[in-house]
């Protein structure tokens, strides 16, 4: 009895520990995507409007720079080589709207929370990130997926975008499925363990 209880408890602990680690699809998504993070100067309404205008010109430029690219490393390299130009385009948009804020574009790894978009969900984790900071960069931010170019892709075309970017079926299912099945499996295992303990006690 004690042996069975110990085994069940060990199994449960091991399962719970493993469940917090990324699945096979998740662990490669972090390195195969580039996120866009635009941060406004402040939370003032006009500053938030300015943030979206800067976002639009940055997206347009990066989409142009990475057109035809299907490899994340190549996309990262191209974006990094053009950071000055991306900053400059954002700066021009700020000036055009009557502001004097500096705009700084930088690329690196950044922690993102779990985020649900129309038709897909991205797990929390550390992603490559193009961060565009406007002025003091103390306002609300805006996130999306820069590569594959999901920011500017219609929902019905996203499957083609994932395929073109070299995503595997497992990766695609990870971001497009809600995860409900996985949680149902977890809960079922817990129900079975609970039933075992009830029968043996």
N, C-alpha and C positions, 0 to 999 in steps of 0.2 A: 504493500500500500504506500509506504513512504517513498519507495523507489519510484513508483508510478507518478506520485505527486511531484517528486523532485524533477523527473523527466519532463512532465507537462509544464511545470513552472519554468524550467530551463528553455524549453521550446518557445514558450510565450515570450520570455524575455528576449531571446535571440530574434524572434520574429519582429517584435516591436522595435528593437535596435536597427535591424536591417531595413525596416519600413521607412526610416527617416533618411536613408541614403537615396541618391538619385537612381532611377530605373535605368535600364540600358539605353533607352531613348533620350532620357534627360541629360545624362552625363556628357553626351556629344553635342547636344543642342547649345550648351554654354559656349563652346568653342567654334560653332558653325554659324553664329549669328552676330550681327553688329547692331547694337541699339542706338537710338538717337535720344539725347537728353538735353532739352532746351530750358534754360533757367532764366526767368524774368528778373529784372532789376528789383521789383517790389510787387506787392499784391494790389497796388492801385489798378483800377479798371483800365486806364489808358496804357499802363505798363504791360498788363496782360494781353491787351490787343496788339501791342508792339511785339510781344513775344511770338505771337502767332504769325505775324508778318515776316519776322526773321526766320521762323521755322519754314515758311513756304519757300523763301529764296534759297535757304540752305538745302532743303529737300530737292529743289529743282536742280541745283548745282551738283549735288552728290549723285543724283540719278543720272545726270549727264556724264559725270566722271566714271561711273561704274557700269555704264551700259554695256551689255554683252559679257560681263565678267560672271563666271560661275564658281569661282573659288574664293573662299573667305579670306585666305591669306593675301591673295592678290588684291581683293577689295580693300583690305586693311592698309596695304602698302600704298595704294593709289590715294586713299583718303589722307593718310599720314603725309604723303608728299605734297598734298594740296591744302594743308591746314591753314597756311597763310592766306591763300585765295578764298577759302571758306570763311575765315574770319573777316576778310576784307569785304566780301559780299554782304555779310551780316551787318558790318559797320556802315556800309553804304545805305542799307535799308533803314538803319537807325537814324542816320543823318537826314535822309529823305523825309522822315517823319518828324523832323524838328528836334531831335534829341542829341545829346553829346556823349552818351554812354559809350564806353569801349566794349568791343565784342571779342571774346577769346574762344577759339575752338581748340580743343585738345582731345587726344584719344588715349585710351588705356582701359584697364579693367575696372568695373564698377558693380557694386551690389544692387540688385533690383528685387523688389518684392514680387510676389506672384501677381500676374496682371492678366485680366481677361479682356480680349478685344472681340470684335464682331466675328464670330465663327472660329476663334481659336483662343487658347489660353497658354501662357508661358509660365513655367515654374519659377519660383524665386531662386536666385543664385547670382553668381558673378559672371557677367558678360563683358565682351568687348563693347566699348561705348564711345561714341562721338559726343562729347559734352560741349555745348555752346552756352557760354556764360555772358549774360548781358548786364553791363554795369556792375552793381554790387552783388548781383546774382543771389538775392535774398527773397525772391518771390516764389510763387508756385511754379512748378516745373511741368514740362510736357514730355511724354515718352512715346516712342513707337519703335518699330523694327526697320532699320535702315537697310540691312542686308540679311536675307533676301528682301527685295524692295516691297515690303508689305504695307508701308505707310501710304503708298500711292497706288496700290493694286486693289481692284474691285474684288469683292468676296468670291464671286464665281470664277475668278481667274487665279485664285491663290494656289490651287492644287498645281497648276502649271508652273507657277513661280517656285514652289518648293522643289518640284522635280528638276527644273532648270538649274537650281542651286545645288543639286546633288544630294538632297535629303533622302534618307532611306525611308522605307515604309514604316519602320519602327519610330523614327523621329517624327514623321508626319502624324502618325497616330497619337504620339505623346502630346503634340500641341493642338490637335483638333478634337480629341476626345475629352470628355469632361472629367474623367477619372472616377466616375460613379462605380464602374465595374470593379475597379481595384478596391475601393472602399467596401463594396459588398462582400468581396472575398475575405477581407480582413475581419469584417464583422461576423461572417459565417464561421471562421476559425475560432473566434472568441466564443461563439455560441457552443461549438463542439467541445471546447475545453471546459466551459462552464458545466455542460451536461456530464462530462467525465467526472469532474469533481463532485457533482451532486450524487451520482450513482455510487461513488466509492466512499462517501462520508456518511 
